[in-house]
């Protein structure tokens, strides 16, 4: 039993504090899982992806179903409610509440059994949808509901919500795929819910238990309210609202409590595992992307699409398209589009017969052409052609969120309505009229195939007038959707956003029947109260409205430049606004793709995700004395495992820049607690590396002596298992100074090569290759080797030192280089510091902006030289016929992407280039050297990078741009990794 202790807030009542202590003690005694009642953990679980926030009493991380039962029993004994939670990506506030949160995702995430023969899987509630799909894929199977959050949404959460997704026109909703549920009821009993015949139902009804009462009394509720059930439910089939009494009423010979509980949002039972049906996974998909001059035109084209039996029909309006063009992650979509469409309609056809799919595609394009729908149709037939399209299509929510300005955000309160697609054009027109009348803007995207559009108006809920406006619109849209026989919640559920309206939606009789269901299942109102029935007003518990004004805090870094919005002269609010951009959509909880967030992928702890750290910082920066709060040790436990990889800056749709936030937070921690020796040493890495090079080879001996390594571990915390860099006496600076002048003609002007603090002294061959290639390409190379960029200082929170180094380097470059001349380098972390962190360190210095604008990747210049014929790689180099597997540096991916590097590698004749999607290497500069971080560092590398490289044959050439990446690859796989410029030099060098 693990307990995280921490102080309860002083303003909390003595009674509540005593309740928390008693409950925590009882849980610690009875459970195997973890119990956390500290104030920071509570803050992390006070929010989901909705506009609501409610601080829970505490959080439990159960390891098994017995833990869940024990937690429910303990909570009920103390009259505390229970809030089950998966990934916490609910959009309507289903997974926030004032009681005990059960995080079922951390430990209860095992696929117990996958039976390909029967097409079923037995999974624990915390299994992620993509995790299940990866396991089922070798058998040609998948889970039918395809949510846009499939890389973090748990099966338990999907069951709670009755989730659907883009493929629901073919595969229906989660309720259609659940066979059995193992649940914990409100009296802490564990039961299995499944489909039973009348005899079995009667047998179970005889039991003198809560389970028996369900089988006895629920049929009576159905019979007594038969007319209300028949008339009260909305006509449209795609429902994620209310309790599904209609499902029980329509089946006379069977009684299926498993399906009945689906969509109940944890208010009737806590699902611990589920037996779910799998569906055949199509081997091929083709996509038609219609280009339209209006949203209405795109919706009008839906009926033609539905006539062709599609797997999905998805709408994306100009708002989403424009936002996608601003993000590195999605910018490639723009290259595929024709003209400047106001809307796109994605129509997917899936199956195993390629000819049939292409026939459907041809039929659709023909119909659109004959009926005048759209001005262009893009055909995406291969996975490569579809990659950019699918990535953007799944990112609609995140891209909308990225357009937030301060507390003006696109909010989920009318985003889940659905009507029959036949009425969608007219319905959408009237929906927009409501928004226009209230002077609201919104993005339009969603599932035209089933009449569901996700429309999220922009509002600022710190403004009371906007709160009133929000509720007015919610009421109007609720009434509008009813006119068309539609549903107010079609896949995102009721939660806190829509439950208030359920009496009006279902009518008094049916609503009262639903209240009877709640009382039957949960007589003491223990399970997630206030959702579906007996709910508070939708305007209660609003996240932004409850946040206190930020107190003054002078920061060393400028947060305005990373999208925080304007702060006052004393820094009030800017740092908190940068952290509070997070809207908890949870993309940082994904695994198996991308880079963000490597520490979460290693630990599966909420506090080790970007959003967890952002929530912790918002809490600290909301305290009466934020400067002191930034010195809190619990806060720095939360921040500690951040590798500062910067993946969140590009992969987080809202661009939450946790690396910059951590640097600032560390600087305040140092103000209070002092700077550790190890941080000072790593902050001075250029001096130490220069010293190591000057004294090589003697300086390399300590790294080989076990006694010295143990001493380094004890005194400064350098992991003894981690190989130290090998210093080279003939470093880049010495070589450049002593070599003969080049004889190559200068045709391109002067370029400054940044001799970084690492490769200059430990891998000088890289710099030599770069310099010689640039010279052969017609450049006069100037070496900047005397000044550090400040990257290492920033990573340790030594912001003042980093600022001094940045100013020195910028002054040096400004005086020594020609105006407009490029600055290049081979170490991405150092080079990118000039175009990113220097702007935060010295935001008002025009010289910083000038230098940042002149930074280019060395690969860009070399690609241009090859294309112009100034460099000619040989056809017969030893690389010809080889496969190059390339791992990009995190900072490079975050700031500029890897396209230039891939382009350079592809220009080496005869090679085949494979770019790995292997995330962060786990080294992250000094992080992997630190004793307490070594294991996490290796776990990150072992996730995808090491397996990908070890799977390659010996003749494959491994390529990595980052010095840390190359160190980690060698340590984890015993494979040497080359820098791209080294390989190009191998291909270019004559004789």
Protein Blocks (a to p, Z undefined) as FASTA:
>chain_A
ZZddddddfklcfklmmmmmmmmmmmmmmpmbdcdfbfklmmmmmpccbfbdcddfbdcd
dfbfklmmmmmmmmmmnopacdddfelpafnlpmgcfbdcddfklmmmccfbacfknopa
cddfklcfklmmmmmmmnopacfbacfklmmpcfklmmmnopabjklmmnopfklmcfbd
cdddfkopacddddddfklmmmmmmpccfklmmmmmmmmmmmmmmmmmmmmpcfblbdce
djffklmmmpmkbccfklmmgonlopmbccfbdcdddddddfbdcddddddfbfklmmmm
mmmmmmnopabdcdddfklmmmmmmpmklmmmmmmpgcjafbdcddddddjblklmmmmm
mmmmmmmmmnopajbdcddfbfklmmmmmmmmmmmmmmmmmmpghjaccddfklmgccdf
klmmmmmmmmmmmmmmnopacddedjfknopacddddddfkbmklmmmmmmmmmmmmmmm
mmnopafblknonmlmlmmmmmmmnomklmmmmmmmmmmmmmnomnoghihiapacfkgo
ifklmpccddddddfbdfklnonopadfkopoklmmmmmmpgolopmmgghiajbdfklm
mnopaklpmklmmmmmmmmmmpfblmlmmmpmklmmmmmmpgolommmmmpmnlpafklm
mmmmmmmmmmmnopafklmmmmmmmmmmmmmmmmpcklmmmmmmmklmmmmmmmnopafk
lccddddfblfklmmmmmccdfbdcfkbpadddddfklmmmmmmlmmmmmmmmmmnopac
dddfkbcehlmmmmnopamlmmmmmmmmmmmmmmmpcehiacddfblklmmmmmmmmmmm
mmmlmklmmmmmmpccfklmmmmmmmnopaccdfkbmkgopacdddddfklmmmnopmlm
mmmmmmpghiacddddebjnhlnpmlmmpmklmmmmmmmmmmmmmmmmmmpcfklccddf
bfklmmmmmmmnopacddfklmmmmmmogZZ
